[in-house]
Structure formats: C-alpha cells, structure tokens
Amino acid sequence: MIDCQVRRAKPDDADALVRLRGLMLAAMGNDVGGPDAPWRAVARQWFAEQLAAPETFAAYVVDDPAVGVIAGAAGNVYVHPPGPKDLSALRGHLYNVSTEPDFRRRGLARACVVALLDWFRDETAVGQVELHASDDGIDLYRALGFIEANYPTMRFRLS
C-alpha cells in the first residue's frame, strides 16, 4: 500500500463517484456508454442526494494532486428485519469500489473500504455489511473478513 489520505466524500464529489462507478461497471463487462450516457446524469443526481444524507450514506475517496479523485468506495444503511444471527434491524451495503486503472494494486481501494467499514462500525447501528464481489475484488473482501453467503444473489427486473 502506498501512503494515501482517505477522506469522506463531499457533495461536490458526485461527479467523481459517477466516473468511478463507470470504471467499475466497465471492468465487470458492462457497456457504460460515453460521457453523455443517460445513466450518468441519473447517477450524479442520486449520489448528490445520498451525499446529503450522511447518517445513512458514506463514500470514502483518495485524491491524487494532479488527477483528482482516483479511488473510492461507497455504502449505505438500509432497514432489514432481524434474524437469529443478526438482531439489528439495519444492514450495510458496500458498493462502488473502484480505482482509476493507472493507480490500481496500490491498496487505495482497500483503504477506502476499511474507512467505510469503520464508518459502519463506529457511526451506524448496522449489524452486518453485504456486497456483491467481482472476480477482481473477491480476494480483498475475503482478506478483510467477508465470507460467502449461503444463498446466491438473484435478480428479477421489473422494467
């Protein structure tokens, strides 16, 4: 890991979070379109709204003086019914973990994820944190103590 300063994202970081999301989605094999792709404007608005709700959303980023934001991770708190292994009514969802290609494999994403996990632990009542791991990220998450769930994620699209 290189020496880096992780900071909590501010409202004016919404554009950077969208850019990092595009990098992440493209690395996962998605066609993200160009800079004018409609999803980017919707995502920019969404991140701006989330950044205005610091009790239920946090993103941590790393800046490079010449480039700007080069890595980040985001997460939110959501309501979930308690169960026998988790009595809390809140869960965390970790997502949007991404690093600019020229800065990868230096521990920047890890530093952002650790900062986010600290936020979940220290500033929320979340009982557990969930994520969807890419092939590139799974070793990082395992090293941080994440385990595979017993049940696969499934999805049904309504639109």
OpenMM code with the backbone's topology and positions (N, CA, C; nanometers):
from openmm import Vec3, app, unit

residues = "MET ILE ASP CYS GLN VAL ARG ARG ALA LYS PRO ASP ASP ALA ASP ALA LEU VAL ARG LEU ARG GLY LEU MET LEU ALA ALA MET GLY ASN ASP VAL GLY GLY PRO ASP ALA PRO TRP ARG ALA VAL ALA ARG GLN TRP PHE ALA GLU GLN LEU ALA ALA PRO GLU THR PHE ALA ALA TYR VAL VAL ASP ASP PRO ALA VAL GLY VAL ILE ALA GLY ALA ALA GLY ASN VAL TYR VAL HIS PRO PRO GLY PRO LYS ASP LEU SER ALA LEU ARG GLY HIS LEU TYR ASN VAL SER THR GLU PRO ASP PHE ARG ARG ARG GLY LEU ALA ARG ALA CYS VAL VAL ALA LEU LEU ASP TRP PHE ARG ASP GLU THR ALA VAL GLY GLN VAL GLU LEU HIS ALA SER ASP ASP GLY ILE ASP LEU TYR ARG ALA LEU GLY PHE ILE GLU ALA ASN TYR PRO THR MET ARG PHE ARG LEU SER".split()
positions = [
    Vec3(0.0844, -0.1185, 0.0000),
    Vec3(0.0000, 0.0000, 0.0000),
    Vec3(0.0880, 0.1236, 0.0000),
    Vec3(0.0473, 0.2233, -0.0743),
    Vec3(0.1194, 0.3499, -0.0742),
    Vec3(0.0609, 0.4391, 0.0339),
    Vec3(0.1339, 0.5414, 0.0710),
    Vec3(0.0839, 0.6368, 0.1689),
    Vec3(-0.0238, 0.7217, 0.1007),
    Vec3(-0.1432, 0.7179, 0.1555),
    Vec3(-0.2518, 0.7932, 0.0943),
    Vec3(-0.3404, 0.8512, 0.2027),
    Vec3(-0.4103, 0.9540, 0.1679),
    Vec3(-0.5057, 1.0165, 0.2567),
    Vec3(-0.6457, 0.9819, 0.2090),
    Vec3(-0.7167, 0.9077, 0.2902),
    Vec3(-0.8552, 0.8753, 0.2603),
    Vec3(-0.9406, 0.9822, 0.3267),
    Vec3(-1.0382, 1.0306, 0.2545),
    Vec3(-1.1282, 1.1307, 0.3115),
    Vec3(-1.2717, 1.0952, 0.2784),
    Vec3(-1.3613, 1.1461, 0.3597),
    Vec3(-1.5032, 1.1246, 0.3323),
    Vec3(-1.5436, 1.2132, 0.2146),
    Vec3(-1.6178, 1.1555, 0.1233),
    Vec3(-1.6619, 1.2300, 0.0051),
    Vec3(-1.7553, 1.3428, 0.0458),
    Vec3(-1.7463, 1.4519, -0.0288),
    Vec3(-1.8293, 1.5705, -0.0077),
    Vec3(-1.9294, 1.5815, -0.1234),
    Vec3(-2.0286, 1.6680, -0.1089),
    Vec3(-2.1281, 1.6821, -0.2169),
    Vec3(-2.0687, 1.7093, -0.3550),
    Vec3(-1.9573, 1.7821, -0.3605),
    Vec3(-1.9006, 1.8105, -0.4928),
    Vec3(-1.8211, 1.6928, -0.5501),
    Vec3(-1.8222, 1.5792, -0.4821),
    Vec3(-1.7576, 1.4582, -0.5336),
    Vec3(-1.8537, 1.3694, -0.6123),
    Vec3(-1.9771, 1.4108, -0.6301),
    Vec3(-2.0750, 1.3266, -0.7002),
    Vec3(-2.0269, 1.2887, -0.8401),
    Vec3(-1.9704, 1.3834, -0.9142),
    Vec3(-1.9214, 1.3523, -1.0487),
    Vec3(-1.8120, 1.2461, -1.0450),
    Vec3(-1.7214, 1.2576, -0.9486),
    Vec3(-1.6126, 1.1603, -0.9370),
    Vec3(-1.6685, 1.0217, -0.9032),
    Vec3(-1.7693, 1.0164, -0.8176),
    Vec3(-1.8287, 0.8871, -0.7827),
    Vec3(-1.8961, 0.8236, -0.9037),
    Vec3(-1.9566, 0.9035, -0.9886),
    Vec3(-2.0167, 0.8509, -1.1116),
    Vec3(-1.9074, 0.7994, -1.2054),
    Vec3(-1.7995, 0.8752, -1.2191),
    Vec3(-1.6892, 0.8323, -1.3049),
    Vec3(-1.6317, 0.6994, -1.2556),
    Vec3(-1.6083, 0.6888, -1.1234),
    Vec3(-1.5561, 0.5641, -1.0675),
    Vec3(-1.6554, 0.4496, -1.0869),
    Vec3(-1.7847, 0.4787, -1.0737),
    Vec3(-1.8855, 0.3749, -1.0961),
    Vec3(-1.8796, 0.3247, -1.2400),
    Vec3(-1.8623, 0.4148, -1.3325),
    Vec3(-1.8495, 0.3753, -1.4723),
    Vec3(-1.7294, 0.2846, -1.4939),
    Vec3(-1.6170, 0.3171, -1.4320),
    Vec3(-1.4981, 0.2321, -1.4428),
    Vec3(-1.5254, 0.0930, -1.3869),
    Vec3(-1.5915, 0.0886, -1.2699),
    Vec3(-1.6225, -0.0390, -1.2063),
    Vec3(-1.7148, -0.1219, -1.2946),
    Vec3(-1.8213, -0.0600, -1.3436),
    Vec3(-1.9174, -0.1322, -1.4264),
    Vec3(-1.8538, -0.1809, -1.5562),
    Vec3(-1.7688, -0.0990, -1.6161),
    Vec3(-1.7000, -0.1397, -1.7393),
    Vec3(-1.6067, -0.2567, -1.7108),
    Vec3(-1.5365, -0.2544, -1.5977),
    Vec3(-1.4461, -0.3636, -1.5617),
    Vec3(-1.5225, -0.4937, -1.5386),
    Vec3(-1.6506, -0.4825, -1.5074),
    Vec3(-1.7345, -0.6006, -1.4858),
    Vec3(-1.8007, -0.6462, -1.6159),
    Vec3(-1.7640, -0.5825, -1.7281),
    Vec3(-1.8142, -0.6260, -1.8573),
    Vec3(-1.9379, -0.5550, -1.9072),
    Vec3(-1.9775, -0.4479, -1.8397),
    Vec3(-2.0966, -0.3736, -1.8814),
    Vec3(-2.0617, -0.2670, -1.9847),
    Vec3(-2.1524, -0.2432, -2.0769),
    Vec3(-2.1392, -0.1326, -2.1712),
    Vec3(-2.1925, -0.0082, -2.1012),
    Vec3(-2.1040, 0.0824, -2.0634),
    Vec3(-2.1454, 0.2010, -1.9874),
    Vec3(-2.1688, 0.3225, -2.0761),
    Vec3(-2.1437, 0.3104, -2.2046),
    Vec3(-2.1642, 0.4234, -2.2939),
    Vec3(-2.0587, 0.5310, -2.2704),
    Vec3(-2.0784, 0.6419, -2.3375),
    Vec3(-1.9837, 0.7523, -2.3262),
    Vec3(-2.0180, 0.8472, -2.2128),
    Vec3(-1.9506, 0.9607, -2.2088),
    Vec3(-1.9735, 1.0578, -2.1018),
    Vec3(-2.1163, 1.1135, -2.0985),
    Vec3(-2.1881, 1.1046, -2.2114),
    Vec3(-2.3252, 1.1564, -2.2177),
    Vec3(-2.4309, 1.0482, -2.1948),
    Vec3(-2.3902, 0.9281, -2.1591),
    Vec3(-2.4866, 0.8196, -2.1393),
    Vec3(-2.5896, 0.8623, -2.0343),
    Vec3(-2.7177, 0.8401, -2.0608),
    Vec3(-2.8244, 0.8873, -1.9709),
    Vec3(-2.8105, 0.8418, -1.8263),
    Vec3(-2.7572, 0.7238, -1.8024),
    Vec3(-2.7461, 0.6747, -1.6652),
    Vec3(-2.6563, 0.7647, -1.5809),
    Vec3(-2.5593, 0.8306, -1.6433),
    Vec3(-2.4645, 0.9133, -1.5672),
    Vec3(-2.5333, 1.0331, -1.5010),
    Vec3(-2.6244, 1.0974, -1.5707),
    Vec3(-2.6956, 1.2107, -1.5106),
    Vec3(-2.7836, 1.1643, -1.3953),
    Vec3(-2.8482, 1.0507, -1.4128),
    Vec3(-2.9327, 0.9955, -1.3068),
    Vec3(-2.8462, 0.9565, -1.1870),
    Vec3(-2.7323, 0.8933, -1.2135),
    Vec3(-2.6420, 0.8531, -1.1056),
    Vec3(-2.5831, 0.9745, -1.0343),
    Vec3(-2.5515, 1.0791, -1.1088),
    Vec3(-2.4970, 1.2022, -1.0478),
    Vec3(-2.5980, 1.2615, -0.9497),
    Vec3(-2.7239, 1.2672, -0.9903),
    Vec3(-2.8294, 1.3176, -0.9023),
    Vec3(-2.8448, 1.2273, -0.7800),
    Vec3(-2.8413, 1.0967, -0.8032),
    Vec3(-2.8545, 1.0014, -0.6935),
    Vec3(-2.7416, 1.0180, -0.5921),
    Vec3(-2.6177, 1.0239, -0.6399),
    Vec3(-2.5052, 1.0417, -0.5478),
    Vec3(-2.5148, 1.1749, -0.4743),
    Vec3(-2.5558, 1.2802, -0.5428),
    Vec3(-2.5709, 1.4102, -0.4761),
    Vec3(-2.6730, 1.4005, -0.3626),
    Vec3(-2.7834, 1.3331, -0.3870),
    Vec3(-2.8856, 1.3162, -0.2825),
    Vec3(-2.8333, 1.2309, -0.1674),
    Vec3(-2.7623, 1.1242, -0.1995),
    Vec3(-2.7085, 1.0380, -0.0944),
    Vec3(-2.6040, 1.1106, -0.0109),
    Vec3(-2.5181, 1.1866, -0.0744),
    Vec3(-2.4150, 1.2609, -0.0015),
    Vec3(-2.4756, 1.3631, 0.0944),
    Vec3(-2.6009, 1.4007, 0.0702),
    Vec3(-2.6708, 1.4943, 0.1598),
    Vec3(-2.7367, 1.4216, 0.2771),
    Vec3(-2.7193, 1.2901, 0.2868),
    Vec3(-2.7782, 1.2105, 0.3953),
    Vec3(-2.6664, 1.1350, 0.4681),
    Vec3(-2.5804, 1.2056, 0.5409),
    Vec3(-2.4607, 1.1426, 0.5991),
    Vec3(-2.4878, 1.0385, 0.7073),
    Vec3(-2.6098, 1.0325, 0.7590),
    Vec3(-2.6383, 0.9313, 0.8602),
    Vec3(-2.6690, 0.7947, 0.7980),
    Vec3(-2.7032, 0.7920, 0.6689),
    Vec3(-2.7353, 0.6645, 0.6038),
    Vec3(-2.6484, 0.6347, 0.4813),
    Vec3(-2.5598, 0.7245, 0.4443),
    Vec3(-2.4739, 0.7044, 0.3270),
    Vec3(-2.3360, 0.7625, 0.3552),
    Vec3(-2.2357, 0.6917, 0.3100),
    Vec3(-2.0993, 0.7442, 0.3166),
    Vec3(-2.0212, 0.6925, 0.1972),
    Vec3(-1.9309, 0.7740, 0.1500),
    Vec3(-1.8349, 0.7334, 0.0481),
    Vec3(-1.6998, 0.7874, 0.0930),
    Vec3(-1.5977, 0.7081, 0.0718),
    Vec3(-1.4618, 0.7491, 0.1041),
    Vec3(-1.3799, 0.7438, -0.0234),
    Vec3(-1.2959, 0.8440, -0.0410),
    Vec3(-1.2194, 0.8586, -0.1640),
    Vec3(-1.0737, 0.8910, -0.1328),
    Vec3(-0.9899, 0.8720, -0.2341),
    Vec3(-0.8493, 0.9104, -0.2296),
    Vec3(-0.8257, 1.0038, -0.3476),
    Vec3(-0.7543, 1.1125, -0.3215),
    Vec3(-0.7222, 1.2102, -0.4249),
    Vec3(-0.5761, 1.1986, -0.4676),
    Vec3(-0.5514, 1.2272, -0.5931),
    Vec3(-0.4175, 1.2494, -0.6443),
    Vec3(-0.4102, 1.3974, -0.6795),
    Vec3(-0.3035, 1.4673, -0.6403),
    Vec3(-0.2976, 1.6118, -0.6648),
    Vec3(-0.3137, 1.6516, -0.8111),
    Vec3(-0.2659, 1.5688, -0.9029),
    Vec3(-0.2729, 1.6033, -1.0445),
    Vec3(-0.4008, 1.5554, -1.1118),
    Vec3(-0.4612, 1.4475, -1.0610),
    Vec3(-0.5738, 1.3844, -1.1293),
    Vec3(-0.7072, 1.4114, -1.0609),
    Vec3(-0.7064, 1.4278, -0.9311),
    Vec3(-0.8304, 1.4400, -0.8543),
    Vec3(-0.8615, 1.3071, -0.7883),
    Vec3(-0.9885, 1.2756, -0.7734),
    Vec3(-1.0301, 1.1520, -0.7079),
    Vec3(-0.9877, 1.0338, -0.7952),
    Vec3(-0.9147, 0.9391, -0.7342),
    Vec3(-0.8635, 0.8242, -0.8098),
    Vec3(-0.9147, 0.6904, -0.7572),
    Vec3(-0.9757, 0.6897, -0.6392),
    Vec3(-1.0275, 0.5650, -0.5836),
    Vec3(-1.1406, 0.5988, -0.4878),
    Vec3(-1.2290, 0.5020, -0.4681),
    Vec3(-1.3382, 0.5258, -0.3753),
    Vec3(-1.4166, 0.3998, -0.3445),
    Vec3(-1.4976, 0.4111, -0.2413),
    Vec3(-1.5912, 0.3061, -0.2014),
    Vec3(-1.7095, 0.3764, -0.1371),
    Vec3(-1.8279, 0.3226, -0.1578),
    Vec3(-1.9491, 0.3830, -0.1033),
    Vec3(-2.0334, 0.2770, -0.0349),
    Vec3(-2.1211, 0.3222, 0.0511),
    Vec3(-2.2107, 0.2300, 0.1173),
    Vec3(-2.3272, 0.3012, 0.1803),
    Vec3(-2.4320, 0.2257, 0.2050),
    Vec3(-2.5474, 0.2846, 0.2706),
    Vec3(-2.6052, 0.1891, 0.3732),
    Vec3(-2.6855, 0.2466, 0.4600),
    Vec3(-2.7556, 0.1735, 0.5639),
    Vec3(-2.8986, 0.1534, 0.5162),
    Vec3(-2.9506, 0.0321, 0.5341),
    Vec3(-3.0892, 0.0089, 0.4978),
    Vec3(-3.1568, -0.0765, 0.6042),
    Vec3(-3.2877, -0.0666, 0.6102),
    Vec3(-3.3669, -0.1391, 0.7081),
    Vec3(-3.3825, -0.2830, 0.6626),
    Vec3(-3.3644, -0.3759, 0.7560),
    Vec3(-3.3750, -0.5179, 0.7265),
    Vec3(-3.4295, -0.5876, 0.8512),
    Vec3(-3.5181, -0.6840, 0.8374),
    Vec3(-3.5716, -0.7492, 0.9570),
    Vec3(-3.4647, -0.8286, 1.0311),
    Vec3(-3.4688, -0.8289, 1.1645),
    Vec3(-3.3730, -0.9066, 1.2428),
    Vec3(-3.3909, -1.0557, 1.2201),
    Vec3(-3.2887, -1.1301, 1.2509),
    Vec3(-3.2924, -1.2762, 1.2422),
    Vec3(-3.2089, -1.3356, 1.3540),
    Vec3(-3.2015, -1.4676, 1.3610),
    Vec3(-3.1307, -1.5318, 1.4713),
    Vec3(-2.9817, -1.4997, 1.4774),
    Vec3(-2.9197, -1.4686, 1.3644),
    Vec3(-2.7762, -1.4380, 1.3626),
    Vec3(-2.7478, -1.2890, 1.3575),
    Vec3(-2.8513, -1.2075, 1.3491),
    Vec3(-2.8340, -1.0617, 1.3432),
    Vec3(-2.9582, -0.9965, 1.4017),
    Vec3(-2.9477, -0.9511, 1.5254),
    Vec3(-3.0620, -0.8918, 1.5941),
    Vec3(-3.0865, -0.7473, 1.5541),
    Vec3(-2.9924, -0.6875, 1.4845),
    Vec3(-3.0123, -0.5482, 1.4451),
    Vec3(-3.1163, -0.5396, 1.3338),
    Vec3(-3.1756, -0.4245, 1.3210),
    Vec3(-3.2742, -0.4020, 1.2146),
    Vec3(-3.2130, -0.3230, 1.0993),
    Vec3(-3.0820, -0.3076, 1.1022),
    Vec3(-3.0134, -0.2328, 0.9981),
    Vec3(-2.9003, -0.3155, 0.9393),
    Vec3(-2.8838, -0.3032, 0.8105),
    Vec3(-2.7718, -0.3663, 0.7417),
    Vec3(-2.6996, -0.2609, 0.6598),
    Vec3(-2.5783, -0.2929, 0.6261),
    Vec3(-2.5000, -0.2070, 0.5392),
    Vec3(-2.4806, -0.2721, 0.4049),
    Vec3(-2.4744, -0.1897, 0.3031),
    Vec3(-2.4451, -0.2383, 0.1679),
    Vec3(-2.3232, -0.1615, 0.1190),
    Vec3(-2.2197, -0.2333, 0.0828),
    Vec3(-2.0943, -0.1771, 0.0337),
    Vec3(-2.0916, -0.1929, -0.1176),
    Vec3(-2.0585, -0.0868, -0.1895),
    Vec3(-2.0579, -0.0925, -0.3358),
    Vec3(-1.9721, 0.0190, -0.3914),
    Vec3(-1.9651, 0.0241, -0.5220),
    Vec3(-1.8954, 0.1312, -0.5930),
    Vec3(-1.7471, 0.1370, -0.5582),
    Vec3(-1.6867, 0.0210, -0.5342),
    Vec3(-1.5438, 0.0157, -0.5040),
    Vec3(-1.4698, 0.0174, -0.6370),
    Vec3(-1.3881, 0.1193, -0.6569),
    Vec3(-1.3222, 0.1344, -0.7864),
    Vec3(-1.1978, 0.2214, -0.7731),
    Vec3(-1.1014, 0.1936, -0.8602),
    Vec3(-0.9773, 0.2716, -0.8660),
    Vec3(-0.9446, 0.2992, -1.0118),
    Vec3(-0.8978, 0.4188, -1.0391),
    Vec3(-0.8520, 0.4521, -1.1739),
    Vec3(-0.7459, 0.3499, -1.2161),
    Vec3(-0.7482, 0.3040, -1.3413),
    Vec3(-0.6565, 0.1987, -1.3858),
    Vec3(-0.5085, 0.2262, -1.3564),
    Vec3(-0.4614, 0.3476, -1.3753),
    Vec3(-0.3192, 0.3774, -1.3536),
    Vec3(-0.2785, 0.3732, -1.2071),
    Vec3(-0.3745, 0.3619, -1.1160),
    Vec3(-0.3445, 0.3656, -0.9727),
    Vec3(-0.3817, 0.2356, -0.9009),
    Vec3(-0.4144, 0.1324, -0.9764),
    Vec3(-0.4580, 0.0063, -0.9160),
    Vec3(-0.3412, -0.0714, -0.8551),
    Vec3(-0.3777, -0.1642, -0.7649),
    Vec3(-0.2838, -0.2542, -0.6975),
    Vec3(-0.1878, -0.1785, -0.6057),
    Vec3(-0.2358, -0.0691, -0.5464),
    Vec3(-0.1548, 0.0078, -0.4518),
    Vec3(-0.2213, 0.0168, -0.3146),
    Vec3(-0.3346, -0.0513, -0.2967),
    Vec3(-0.4022, -0.0505, -0.1679),
    Vec3(-0.5018, 0.0629, -0.1483),
    Vec3(-0.5296, 0.1375, -0.2538),
    Vec3(-0.6197, 0.2531, -0.2406),
    Vec3(-0.7640, 0.2103, -0.2171),
    Vec3(-0.8128, 0.1138, -0.2949),
    Vec3(-0.9499, 0.0658, -0.2750),
    Vec3(-0.9629, 0.0047, -0.1366),
    Vec3(-0.8644, -0.0711, -0.0957),
    Vec3(-0.8656, -0.1319, 0.0382),
    Vec3(-0.8770, -0.0245, 0.1453),
    Vec3(-0.7998, 0.0814, 0.1336),
    Vec3(-0.8047, 0.1900, 0.2321),
    Vec3(-0.9433, 0.2532, 0.2371),
    Vec3(-1.0059, 0.2688, 0.1218),
    Vec3(-1.1414, 0.3260, 0.1178),
    Vec3(-1.2426, 0.2304, 0.1805),
    Vec3(-1.2295, 0.1012, 0.1514),
    Vec3(-1.3212, 0.0024, 0.2092),
    Vec3(-1.3044, -0.0030, 0.3605),
    Vec3(-1.1815, -0.0017, 0.4092),
    Vec3(-1.1578, -0.0040, 0.5540),
    Vec3(-1.2192, 0.1189, 0.6198),
    Vec3(-1.2035, 0.2354, 0.5586),
    Vec3(-1.2643, 0.3569, 0.6138),
    Vec3(-1.4164, 0.3438, 0.6183),
    Vec3(-1.4738, 0.2868, 0.5147),
    Vec3(-1.6189, 0.2679, 0.5110),
    Vec3(-1.6638, 0.1675, 0.6169),
    Vec3(-1.5893, 0.0590, 0.6339),
    Vec3(-1.6236, -0.0380, 0.7384),
    Vec3(-1.6134, 0.0260, 0.8774),
    Vec3(-1.5148, 0.1119, 0.8966),
    Vec3(-1.5042, 0.1855, 1.0239),
    Vec3(-1.6267, 0.2727, 1.0455),
    Vec3(-1.6740, 0.3376, 0.9388),
    Vec3(-1.7952, 0.4206, 0.9498),
    Vec3(-1.9148, 0.3351, 0.9887),
    Vec3(-1.9318, 0.2222, 0.9200),
    Vec3(-2.0430, 0.1331, 0.9549),
    Vec3(-2.0352, 0.0933, 1.1021),
    Vec3(-1.9165, 0.0550, 1.1489),
    Vec3(-1.8998, 0.0068, 1.2854),
    Vec3(-1.9148, 0.1189, 1.3892),
    Vec3(-1.8559, 0.2335, 1.3616),
    Vec3(-1.8470, 0.3397, 1.4616),
    Vec3(-1.9612, 0.4405, 1.4590),
    Vec3(-2.0278, 0.4566, 1.3450),
    Vec3(-2.1257, 0.5639, 1.3330),
    Vec3(-2.2656, 0.5180, 1.2952),
    Vec3(-2.2846, 0.3871, 1.2813),
    Vec3(-2.4177, 0.3372, 1.2492),
    Vec3(-2.4512, 0.2217, 1.3438),
    Vec3(-2.5737, 0.1739, 1.3373),
    Vec3(-2.6170, 0.0587, 1.4166),
    Vec3(-2.6283, -0.0666, 1.3300),
    Vec3(-2.5544, -0.0709, 1.2204),
    Vec3(-2.5568, -0.1834, 1.1273),
    Vec3(-2.5037, -0.3089, 1.1959),
    Vec3(-2.5714, -0.4212, 1.1737),
    Vec3(-2.5282, -0.5480, 1.2293),
    Vec3(-2.4357, -0.6255, 1.1379),
    Vec3(-2.4507, -0.6090, 1.0087),
    Vec3(-2.3619, -0.6732, 0.9118),
    Vec3(-2.3616, -0.5943, 0.7823),
    Vec3(-2.2563, -0.6139, 0.7050),
    Vec3(-2.2388, -0.5429, 0.5784),
    Vec3(-2.2342, -0.6473, 0.4674),
    Vec3(-2.3071, -0.6187, 0.3608),
    Vec3(-2.3123, -0.7086, 0.2454),
    Vec3(-2.2570, -0.6388, 0.1222),
    Vec3(-2.2141, -0.7190, 0.0263),
    Vec3(-2.1647, -0.6647, -0.1001),
    Vec3(-2.1771, -0.7703, -0.2079),
    Vec3(-2.1620, -0.7274, -0.3305),
    Vec3(-2.1513, -0.8172, -0.4451),
    Vec3(-2.0074, -0.8041, -0.4936),
    Vec3(-1.9318, -0.9112, -0.4862),
    Vec3(-1.7902, -0.9059, -0.5215),
    Vec3(-1.7676, -0.9405, -0.6676),
    Vec3(-1.6807, -0.8653, -0.7296),
    Vec3(-1.6347, -0.9008, -0.8640),
    Vec3(-1.5198, -0.9999, -0.8490),
    Vec3(-1.4824, -1.0642, -0.9576),
    Vec3(-1.3691, -1.1560, -0.9542),
    Vec3(-1.2415, -1.0835, -0.9109),
    Vec3(-1.2257, -0.9581, -0.9543),
    Vec3(-1.1066, -0.8811, -0.9186),
    Vec3(-1.1053, -0.8407, -0.7714),
    Vec3(-1.2223, -0.8276, -0.7098),
    Vec3(-1.2286, -0.7782, -0.5733),
    Vec3(-1.2447, -0.8828, -0.4655),
    Vec3(-1.2779, -1.0060, -0.5020),
    Vec3(-1.3149, -1.1047, -0.4008),
    Vec3(-1.2025, -1.1338, -0.3009),
    Vec3(-1.0783, -1.1363, -0.3460),
    Vec3(-0.9679, -1.1634, -0.2534),
    Vec3(-0.9528, -1.0510, -0.1503),
    Vec3(-0.9720, -0.9286, -0.1930),
    Vec3(-0.9684, -0.8157, -0.0991),
    Vec3(-1.0733, -0.8335, 0.0093),
    Vec3(-1.1950, -0.8649, -0.0311),
    Vec3(-1.3039, -0.8765, 0.0663),
    Vec3(-1.2819, -0.9958, 0.1600),
    Vec3(-1.2334, -1.1060, 0.1069),
    Vec3(-1.2022, -1.2208, 0.1928),
    Vec3(-1.0949, -1.1831, 0.2949),
    Vec3(-0.9925, -1.1105, 0.2497),
    Vec3(-0.8837, -1.0701, 0.3395),
    Vec3(-0.9344, -0.9788, 0.4511),
    Vec3(-1.0410, -0.9052, 0.4250),
    Vec3(-1.0986, -0.8155, 0.5256),
    Vec3(-1.2001, -0.8863, 0.6152),
    Vec3(-1.2261, -1.0149, 0.5896),
    Vec3(-1.3150, -1.0916, 0.6760),
    Vec3(-1.4530, -1.1205, 0.6204),
    Vec3(-1.4795, -1.0786, 0.4981),
    Vec3(-1.6084, -1.1116, 0.4362),
    Vec3(-1.6100, -1.2604, 0.4037),
    Vec3(-1.7256, -1.3209, 0.4144),
    Vec3(-1.7427, -1.4613, 0.3800),
    Vec3(-1.8562, -1.4739, 0.2787),
    Vec3(-1.8502, -1.5805, 0.1996),
    Vec3(-1.9577, -1.6043, 0.1038),
    Vec3(-2.0843, -1.6426, 0.1796),
    Vec3(-2.1959, -1.5899, 0.1332),
    Vec3(-2.3249, -1.6212, 0.1937),
    Vec3(-2.3718, -1.7587, 0.1462),
    Vec3(-2.4640, -1.8156, 0.2201),
    Vec3(-2.5192, -1.9457, 0.1838),
    Vec3(-2.6128, -1.9382, 0.0644),
    Vec3(-2.6605, -1.8197, 0.0357),
    Vec3(-2.7618, -1.8059, -0.0680),
    Vec3(-2.7106, -1.7130, -0.1774),
    Vec3(-2.7233, -1.7549, -0.3041),
    Vec3(-2.6768, -1.6692, -0.4130),
    Vec3(-2.7704, -1.5508, -0.4311),
    Vec3(-2.7131, -1.4436, -0.4807),
    Vec3(-2.7956, -1.3299, -0.5174),
    Vec3(-2.8702, -1.3645, -0.6446),
    Vec3(-2.9965, -1.3319, -0.6455),
    Vec3(-3.0780, -1.3489, -0.7653),
    Vec3(-3.1450, -1.2153, -0.7929),
    Vec3(-3.1881, -1.1954, -0.9150),
    Vec3(-3.2438, -1.0657, -0.9520),
    Vec3(-3.3611, -1.0862, -1.0450),
    Vec3(-3.4633, -1.0042, -1.0264),
    Vec3(-3.5797, -1.0017, -1.1147),
    Vec3(-3.6005, -0.8569, -1.1542),
    Vec3(-3.5903, -0.8265, -1.2805),
    Vec3(-3.6051, -0.6876, -1.3269),
    Vec3(-3.7497, -0.6587, -1.3592),
    Vec3(-3.8030, -0.5514, -1.3020),
    Vec3(-3.9410, -0.5106, -1.3265),
    Vec3(-3.9526, -0.4178, -1.4470),
    Vec3(-3.8425, -0.3574, -1.4853),
    Vec3(-3.8506, -0.2674, -1.6027),
    Vec3(-3.7410, -0.2991, -1.7015),
] * unit.nanometer
topology = app.Topology()
chain = topology.addChain("A")
for resn in residues:
    res = topology.addResidue(resn, chain)
    for name in ("N", "CA", "C"):
        topology.addAtom(name, app.Element.getBySymbol(name[0]), res)
